[in-house]
Amino acid sequence: MQSSIIRQRLAAYRQWKTRVSRAVLELESWLETEEQATPESRERIRQTLDALGKDRLTIAFVAESSRGKTELINAIFFADYGRRLLPSATGHATMCPTELLWDEVRSEAYLRLLPIETRAQDIPIAQIKSDPKQWVHYPLRMQDREQMTATLSEILQTKKVSIAEATRLGLSTFGLTPEGQPSASLVEIPKWRHAIVSFPHPLLKQGLVILD
């Protein structure tokens, strides 16, 4: 898979969204001219345009733990960049889903982490994304390689909690033996529930989202 091919496909996708948005605006104009517009139709058009503006193409890498998903992402998307962006370590798999994108609104590089304790809230991550108070925010200094490496390594962090706490968070299986019995009084669980990395890669700026 070559990045140039991906860029071409993403460009075609953005052009398609532009054509659809233009057609929706033309429909809105026609309805207004013909006095056929209603509050309901105006709201539907607004929602459609908003959805088109926010829509992105997401590629998810899914496999069993420690099968090299993160290294594959680094090799495909960041070989030309000259550095491994997403952290990985032998025998230390990424334990929380990680989104890689470009935040057009904030237009800055950063790492956002959602504490694992939010699992107890039983609120979808899509809903929590709109609440910045729930997230831990770290800026990424693009010219400081060591700062970026140290900051992004936080994605791999774990913590030890009691079996009761792991159960409360819906992670009781982390402390069970193959026979289903508790393996220890304390178990290791992910420190974070979800991670978002905003990074100005050309493909990400075109609307691509990578999910590890």
ChimeraX commands (.cxc) that place a marker at each C-alpha (Angstrom):
marker #1 position 0.00,0.00,0.00 radius 0.5
marker #1 position 1.58,3.27,-1.11 radius 0.5
marker #1 position 0.74,6.55,0.58 radius 0.5
marker #1 position 0.35,8.25,-2.81 radius 0.5
marker #1 position -2.48,5.88,-3.71 radius 0.5
marker #1 position -4.15,6.52,-0.37 radius 0.5
marker #1 position -3.84,10.28,-0.92 radius 0.5
marker #1 position -5.49,9.96,-4.32 radius 0.5
marker #1 position -8.39,7.96,-2.90 radius 0.5
marker #1 position -8.83,10.39,-0.02 radius 0.5
marker #1 position -8.79,13.33,-2.42 radius 0.5
marker #1 position -11.51,11.65,-4.49 radius 0.5
marker #1 position -13.51,11.02,-1.32 radius 0.5
marker #1 position -13.27,14.69,-0.29 radius 0.5
marker #1 position -14.32,15.78,-3.77 radius 0.5
marker #1 position -17.35,13.50,-3.53 radius 0.5
marker #1 position -18.31,15.04,-0.18 radius 0.5
marker #1 position -17.94,18.51,-1.70 radius 0.5
marker #1 position -20.27,17.60,-4.59 radius 0.5
marker #1 position -22.85,16.15,-2.22 radius 0.5
marker #1 position -22.70,19.22,0.03 radius 0.5
marker #1 position -23.15,21.48,-3.00 radius 0.5
marker #1 position -26.18,19.46,-4.12 radius 0.5
marker #1 position -27.73,19.73,-0.64 radius 0.5
marker #1 position -27.20,23.50,-0.64 radius 0.5
marker #1 position -28.81,23.74,-4.07 radius 0.5
marker #1 position -31.79,21.77,-2.75 radius 0.5
marker #1 position -32.05,24.14,0.19 radius 0.5
marker #1 position -31.99,27.15,-2.15 radius 0.5
marker #1 position -34.67,25.63,-4.38 radius 0.5
marker #1 position -36.94,24.88,-1.42 radius 0.5
marker #1 position -36.61,28.46,-0.20 radius 0.5
marker #1 position -37.28,29.87,-3.68 radius 0.5
marker #1 position -40.36,27.72,-4.14 radius 0.5
marker #1 position -41.52,28.46,-0.59 radius 0.5
marker #1 position -41.49,24.74,0.17 radius 0.5
marker #1 position -38.99,24.91,3.04 radius 0.5
marker #1 position -40.23,23.86,6.47 radius 0.5
marker #1 position -38.53,23.94,9.88 radius 0.5
marker #1 position -38.18,20.16,9.64 radius 0.5
marker #1 position -36.54,20.26,6.19 radius 0.5
marker #1 position -34.19,23.04,7.24 radius 0.5
marker #1 position -33.13,21.00,10.29 radius 0.5
marker #1 position -32.56,17.88,8.18 radius 0.5
marker #1 position -30.44,19.85,5.73 radius 0.5
marker #1 position -28.42,21.35,8.59 radius 0.5
marker #1 position -27.84,17.90,10.09 radius 0.5
marker #1 position -26.83,16.48,6.69 radius 0.5
marker #1 position -24.32,19.24,6.04 radius 0.5
marker #1 position -22.94,18.90,9.56 radius 0.5
marker #1 position -22.55,15.13,9.14 radius 0.5
marker #1 position -20.78,15.57,5.80 radius 0.5
marker #1 position -18.42,18.10,7.34 radius 0.5
marker #1 position -17.49,15.83,10.22 radius 0.5
marker #1 position -17.41,12.55,8.31 radius 0.5
marker #1 position -14.01,10.87,8.01 radius 0.5
marker #1 position -12.69,7.67,6.54 radius 0.5
marker #1 position -11.61,5.34,9.34 radius 0.5
marker #1 position -9.25,2.39,8.91 radius 0.5
marker #1 position -9.25,0.03,11.89 radius 0.5
marker #1 position -6.41,-2.43,12.52 radius 0.5
marker #1 position -7.81,-5.39,14.43 radius 0.5
marker #1 position -5.97,-8.52,15.58 radius 0.5
marker #1 position -5.10,-10.45,18.72 radius 0.5
marker #1 position -2.85,-8.85,21.30 radius 0.5
marker #1 position 0.87,-8.51,20.48 radius 0.5
marker #1 position 0.48,-9.33,16.79 radius 0.5
marker #1 position 2.24,-6.21,15.48 radius 0.5
marker #1 position -0.70,-3.92,14.67 radius 0.5
marker #1 position 1.07,-0.83,15.93 radius 0.5
marker #1 position 4.28,-1.64,14.07 radius 0.5
marker #1 position 2.28,-2.20,10.90 radius 0.5
marker #1 position 0.64,1.22,11.26 radius 0.5
marker #1 position 4.03,2.83,11.82 radius 0.5
marker #1 position 5.48,1.05,8.76 radius 0.5
marker #1 position 2.59,1.90,6.41 radius 0.5
marker #1 position 1.90,5.47,7.37 radius 0.5
marker #1 position 5.10,6.80,8.90 radius 0.5
marker #1 position 7.95,5.16,7.00 radius 0.5
marker #1 position 8.34,8.33,4.91 radius 0.5
marker #1 position 8.16,10.50,8.00 radius 0.5
marker #1 position 11.33,9.00,9.42 radius 0.5
marker #1 position 10.07,8.01,12.85 radius 0.5
marker #1 position 7.78,5.52,14.59 radius 0.5
marker #1 position 4.92,7.65,15.86 radius 0.5
marker #1 position 2.83,5.20,17.86 radius 0.5
marker #1 position 4.67,3.56,20.77 radius 0.5
marker #1 position 5.19,-0.17,20.96 radius 0.5
marker #1 position 7.46,-2.45,22.95 radius 0.5
marker #1 position 8.22,-6.15,22.85 radius 0.5
marker #1 position 5.85,-7.95,25.18 radius 0.5
marker #1 position 4.05,-4.71,26.01 radius 0.5
marker #1 position 0.98,-4.37,23.79 radius 0.5
marker #1 position -1.15,-1.27,23.40 radius 0.5
marker #1 position -3.89,-1.84,25.96 radius 0.5
marker #1 position -6.32,0.92,24.99 radius 0.5
marker #1 position -7.82,1.77,21.60 radius 0.5
marker #1 position -5.87,4.59,19.97 radius 0.5
marker #1 position -7.23,6.98,17.34 radius 0.5
marker #1 position -4.79,8.76,15.07 radius 0.5
marker #1 position -6.23,11.82,13.32 radius 0.5
marker #1 position -5.79,15.52,12.65 radius 0.5
marker #1 position -7.92,17.91,14.67 radius 0.5
marker #1 position -8.92,20.57,12.13 radius 0.5
marker #1 position -10.75,22.64,14.75 radius 0.5
marker #1 position -7.84,23.01,17.19 radius 0.5
marker #1 position -5.20,22.69,14.46 radius 0.5
marker #1 position -2.56,21.43,16.87 radius 0.5
marker #1 position -0.67,18.24,17.68 radius 0.5
marker #1 position -1.64,16.63,20.96 radius 0.5
marker #1 position -2.32,13.45,22.91 radius 0.5
marker #1 position -5.59,13.07,24.77 radius 0.5
marker #1 position -6.17,10.23,27.17 radius 0.5
marker #1 position -9.40,9.05,28.76 radius 0.5
marker #1 position -8.93,7.59,32.27 radius 0.5
marker #1 position -9.99,3.97,32.66 radius 0.5
marker #1 position -12.21,4.98,35.58 radius 0.5
marker #1 position -14.71,6.47,33.11 radius 0.5
marker #1 position -15.81,2.92,32.29 radius 0.5
marker #1 position -17.84,3.07,35.50 radius 0.5
marker #1 position -19.93,5.90,34.02 radius 0.5
marker #1 position -21.36,3.64,31.31 radius 0.5
marker #1 position -21.24,6.53,28.81 radius 0.5
marker #1 position -20.24,5.89,25.16 radius 0.5
marker #1 position -16.87,7.33,24.16 radius 0.5
marker #1 position -18.55,9.15,21.26 radius 0.5
marker #1 position -20.50,11.14,23.82 radius 0.5
marker #1 position -17.52,11.71,26.11 radius 0.5
marker #1 position -15.47,13.11,23.21 radius 0.5
marker #1 position -17.46,16.34,23.43 radius 0.5
marker #1 position -16.55,16.81,27.10 radius 0.5
marker #1 position -12.91,17.96,27.35 radius 0.5
marker #1 position -13.05,17.85,31.17 radius 0.5
marker #1 position -13.05,14.05,31.02 radius 0.5
marker #1 position -9.74,13.88,29.15 radius 0.5
marker #1 position -6.11,14.36,30.11 radius 0.5
marker #1 position -4.50,16.62,27.50 radius 0.5
marker #1 position -0.80,16.65,26.56 radius 0.5
marker #1 position 0.53,18.95,23.80 radius 0.5
marker #1 position 3.01,17.42,21.38 radius 0.5
marker #1 position 6.00,19.57,20.46 radius 0.5
marker #1 position 6.72,18.58,16.87 radius 0.5
marker #1 position 10.34,19.73,16.93 radius 0.5
marker #1 position 11.15,17.93,20.18 radius 0.5
marker #1 position 11.56,14.25,19.37 radius 0.5
marker #1 position 12.25,13.23,22.97 radius 0.5
marker #1 position 9.19,15.07,24.27 radius 0.5
marker #1 position 6.96,13.41,21.69 radius 0.5
marker #1 position 8.36,9.95,22.41 radius 0.5
marker #1 position 8.01,10.36,26.17 radius 0.5
marker #1 position 4.49,11.77,25.91 radius 0.5
marker #1 position 3.18,9.13,23.51 radius 0.5
marker #1 position 4.64,6.32,25.64 radius 0.5
marker #1 position 1.94,7.17,28.16 radius 0.5
marker #1 position -0.48,5.24,25.95 radius 0.5
marker #1 position 1.17,1.99,27.08 radius 0.5
marker #1 position 0.84,2.67,30.81 radius 0.5
marker #1 position -0.96,0.28,33.12 radius 0.5
marker #1 position -1.91,0.33,36.79 radius 0.5
marker #1 position -2.57,-2.24,39.50 radius 0.5
marker #1 position -5.95,-2.35,41.19 radius 0.5
marker #1 position -7.86,-4.74,43.40 radius 0.5
marker #1 position -10.04,-7.49,41.95 radius 0.5
marker #1 position -13.07,-5.57,43.25 radius 0.5
marker #1 position -12.04,-2.40,41.40 radius 0.5
marker #1 position -11.32,-4.33,38.19 radius 0.5
marker #1 position -14.74,-5.93,38.46 radius 0.5
marker #1 position -16.39,-2.53,39.01 radius 0.5
marker #1 position -14.78,-1.31,35.80 radius 0.5
marker #1 position -15.82,-4.40,33.85 radius 0.5
marker #1 position -12.24,-5.69,33.65 radius 0.5
marker #1 position -12.42,-8.65,35.99 radius 0.5
marker #1 position -11.01,-11.02,33.36 radius 0.5
marker #1 position -7.63,-9.28,33.67 radius 0.5
marker #1 position -7.16,-10.99,37.04 radius 0.5
marker #1 position -8.37,-14.50,36.25 radius 0.5
marker #1 position -6.44,-17.65,35.53 radius 0.5
marker #1 position -7.43,-19.84,32.54 radius 0.5
marker #1 position -9.56,-21.76,35.03 radius 0.5
marker #1 position -11.47,-18.61,35.91 radius 0.5
marker #1 position -9.97,-18.13,39.38 radius 0.5
marker #1 position -8.40,-14.92,40.75 radius 0.5
marker #1 position -4.66,-15.01,40.09 radius 0.5
marker #1 position -3.64,-12.38,42.67 radius 0.5
marker #1 position -5.03,-9.79,45.05 radius 0.5
marker #1 position -3.95,-7.01,42.66 radius 0.5
marker #1 position -4.33,-7.14,38.89 radius 0.5
marker #1 position -2.79,-5.06,36.10 radius 0.5
marker #1 position -5.25,-3.14,33.94 radius 0.5
marker #1 position -4.88,-0.36,31.34 radius 0.5
marker #1 position -4.44,3.09,32.82 radius 0.5
marker #1 position -6.40,4.61,29.96 radius 0.5
marker #1 position -9.69,3.73,28.31 radius 0.5
marker #1 position -9.06,5.52,25.01 radius 0.5
marker #1 position -6.36,7.62,23.38 radius 0.5
marker #1 position -6.58,10.27,20.66 radius 0.5
marker #1 position -3.46,11.47,18.86 radius 0.5
marker #1 position -3.79,14.59,16.72 radius 0.5
marker #1 position -0.89,14.72,14.28 radius 0.5
marker #1 position -0.36,16.81,11.09 radius 0.5
marker #1 position 0.36,13.94,8.74 radius 0.5
marker #1 position -0.75,14.71,5.13 radius 0.5
marker #1 position -3.09,11.70,5.03 radius 0.5
marker #1 position -4.66,12.59,8.35 radius 0.5
marker #1 position -5.15,16.16,7.16 radius 0.5
marker #1 position -7.13,14.74,4.25 radius 0.5
marker #1 position -9.62,13.17,6.66 radius 0.5
marker #1 position -8.15,9.73,7.32 radius 0.5
marker #1 position -8.54,8.29,10.83 radius 0.5
marker #1 position -6.47,5.29,11.92 radius 0.5
marker #1 position -7.75,3.14,14.77 radius 0.5
marker #1 position -5.28,0.85,16.53 radius 0.5
marker link #1:1,2 radius 0.2
marker link #1:2,3 radius 0.2
marker link #1:3,4 radius 0.2
marker link #1:4,5 radius 0.2
marker link #1:5,6 radius 0.2
marker link #1:6,7 radius 0.2
marker link #1:7,8 radius 0.2
marker link #1:8,9 radius 0.2
marker link #1:9,10 radius 0.2
marker link #1:10,11 radius 0.2
marker link #1:11,12 radius 0.2
marker link #1:12,13 radius 0.2
marker link #1:13,14 radius 0.2
marker link #1:14,15 radius 0.2
marker link #1:15,16 radius 0.2
marker link #1:16,17 radius 0.2
marker link #1:17,18 radius 0.2
marker link #1:18,19 radius 0.2
marker link #1:19,20 radius 0.2
marker link #1:20,21 radius 0.2
marker link #1:21,22 radius 0.2
marker link #1:22,23 radius 0.2
marker link #1:23,24 radius 0.2
marker link #1:24,25 radius 0.2
marker link #1:25,26 radius 0.2
marker link #1:26,27 radius 0.2
marker link #1:27,28 radius 0.2
marker link #1:28,29 radius 0.2
marker link #1:29,30 radius 0.2
marker link #1:30,31 radius 0.2
marker link #1:31,32 radius 0.2
marker link #1:32,33 radius 0.2
marker link #1:33,34 radius 0.2
marker link #1:34,35 radius 0.2
marker link #1:35,36 radius 0.2
marker link #1:36,37 radius 0.2
marker link #1:37,38 radius 0.2
marker link #1:38,39 radius 0.2
marker link #1:39,40 radius 0.2
marker link #1:40,41 radius 0.2
marker link #1:41,42 radius 0.2
marker link #1:42,43 radius 0.2
marker link #1:43,44 radius 0.2
marker link #1:44,45 radius 0.2
marker link #1:45,46 radius 0.2
marker link #1:46,47 radius 0.2
marker link #1:47,48 radius 0.2
marker link #1:48,49 radius 0.2
marker link #1:49,50 radius 0.2
marker link #1:50,51 radius 0.2
marker link #1:51,52 radius 0.2
marker link #1:52,53 radius 0.2
marker link #1:53,54 radius 0.2
marker link #1:54,55 radius 0.2
marker link #1:55,56 radius 0.2
marker link #1:56,57 radius 0.2
marker link #1:57,58 radius 0.2
marker link #1:58,59 radius 0.2
marker link #1:59,60 radius 0.2
marker link #1:60,61 radius 0.2
marker link #1:61,62 radius 0.2
marker link #1:62,63 radius 0.2
marker link #1:63,64 radius 0.2
marker link #1:64,65 radius 0.2
marker link #1:65,66 radius 0.2
marker link #1:66,67 radius 0.2
marker link #1:67,68 radius 0.2
marker link #1:68,69 radius 0.2
marker link #1:69,70 radius 0.2
marker link #1:70,71 radius 0.2
marker link #1:71,72 radius 0.2
marker link #1:72,73 radius 0.2
marker link #1:73,74 radius 0.2
marker link #1:74,75 radius 0.2
marker link #1:75,76 radius 0.2
marker link #1:76,77 radius 0.2
marker link #1:77,78 radius 0.2
marker link #1:78,79 radius 0.2
marker link #1:79,80 radius 0.2
marker link #1:80,81 radius 0.2
marker link #1:81,82 radius 0.2
marker link #1:82,83 radius 0.2
marker link #1:83,84 radius 0.2
marker link #1:84,85 radius 0.2
marker link #1:85,86 radius 0.2
marker link #1:86,87 radius 0.2
marker link #1:87,88 radius 0.2
marker link #1:88,89 radius 0.2
marker link #1:89,90 radius 0.2
marker link #1:90,91 radius 0.2
marker link #1:91,92 radius 0.2
marker link #1:92,93 radius 0.2
marker link #1:93,94 radius 0.2
marker link #1:94,95 radius 0.2
marker link #1:95,96 radius 0.2
marker link #1:96,97 radius 0.2
marker link #1:97,98 radius 0.2
marker link #1:98,99 radius 0.2
marker link #1:99,100 radius 0.2
marker link #1:100,101 radius 0.2
marker link #1:101,102 radius 0.2
marker link #1:102,103 radius 0.2
marker link #1:103,104 radius 0.2
marker link #1:104,105 radius 0.2
marker link #1:105,106 radius 0.2
marker link #1:106,107 radius 0.2
marker link #1:107,108 radius 0.2
marker link #1:108,109 radius 0.2
marker link #1:109,110 radius 0.2
marker link #1:110,111 radius 0.2
marker link #1:111,112 radius 0.2
marker link #1:112,113 radius 0.2
marker link #1:113,114 radius 0.2
marker link #1:114,115 radius 0.2
marker link #1:115,116 radius 0.2
marker link #1:116,117 radius 0.2
marker link #1:117,118 radius 0.2
marker link #1:118,119 radius 0.2
marker link #1:119,120 radius 0.2
marker link #1:120,121 radius 0.2
marker link #1:121,122 radius 0.2
marker link #1:122,123 radius 0.2
marker link #1:123,124 radius 0.2
marker link #1:124,125 radius 0.2
marker link #1:125,126 radius 0.2
marker link #1:126,127 radius 0.2
marker link #1:127,128 radius 0.2
marker link #1:128,129 radius 0.2
marker link #1:129,130 radius 0.2
marker link #1:130,131 radius 0.2
marker link #1:131,132 radius 0.2
marker link #1:132,133 radius 0.2
marker link #1:133,134 radius 0.2
marker link #1:134,135 radius 0.2
marker link #1:135,136 radius 0.2
marker link #1:136,137 radius 0.2
marker link #1:137,138 radius 0.2
marker link #1:138,139 radius 0.2
marker link #1:139,140 radius 0.2
marker link #1:140,141 radius 0.2
marker link #1:141,142 radius 0.2
marker link #1:142,143 radius 0.2
marker link #1:143,144 radius 0.2
marker link #1:144,145 radius 0.2
marker link #1:145,146 radius 0.2
marker link #1:146,147 radius 0.2
marker link #1:147,148 radius 0.2
marker link #1:148,149 radius 0.2
marker link #1:149,150 radius 0.2
marker link #1:150,151 radius 0.2
marker link #1:151,152 radius 0.2
marker link #1:152,153 radius 0.2
marker link #1:153,154 radius 0.2
marker link #1:154,155 radius 0.2
marker link #1:155,156 radius 0.2
marker link #1:156,157 radius 0.2
marker link #1:157,158 radius 0.2
marker link #1:158,159 radius 0.2
marker link #1:159,160 radius 0.2
marker link #1:160,161 radius 0.2
marker link #1:161,162 radius 0.2
marker link #1:162,163 radius 0.2
marker link #1:163,164 radius 0.2
marker link #1:164,165 radius 0.2
marker link #1:165,166 radius 0.2
marker link #1:166,167 radius 0.2
marker link #1:167,168 radius 0.2
marker link #1:168,169 radius 0.2
marker link #1:169,170 radius 0.2
marker link #1:170,171 radius 0.2
marker link #1:171,172 radius 0.2
marker link #1:172,173 radius 0.2
marker link #1:173,174 radius 0.2
marker link #1:174,175 radius 0.2
marker link #1:175,176 radius 0.2
marker link #1:176,177 radius 0.2
marker link #1:177,178 radius 0.2
marker link #1:178,179 radius 0.2
marker link #1:179,180 radius 0.2
marker link #1:180,181 radius 0.2
marker link #1:181,182 radius 0.2
marker link #1:182,183 radius 0.2
marker link #1:183,184 radius 0.2
marker link #1:184,185 radius 0.2
marker link #1:185,186 radius 0.2
marker link #1:186,187 radius 0.2
marker link #1:187,188 radius 0.2
marker link #1:188,189 radius 0.2
marker link #1:189,190 radius 0.2
marker link #1:190,191 radius 0.2
marker link #1:191,192 radius 0.2
marker link #1:192,193 radius 0.2
marker link #1:193,194 radius 0.2
marker link #1:194,195 radius 0.2
marker link #1:195,196 radius 0.2
marker link #1:196,197 radius 0.2
marker link #1:197,198 radius 0.2
marker link #1:198,199 radius 0.2
marker link #1:199,200 radius 0.2
marker link #1:200,201 radius 0.2
marker link #1:201,202 radius 0.2
marker link #1:202,203 radius 0.2
marker link #1:203,204 radius 0.2
marker link #1:204,205 radius 0.2
marker link #1:205,206 radius 0.2
marker link #1:206,207 radius 0.2
marker link #1:207,208 radius 0.2
marker link #1:208,209 radius 0.2
marker link #1:209,210 radius 0.2
marker link #1:210,211 radius 0.2
marker link #1:211,212 radius 0.2
view
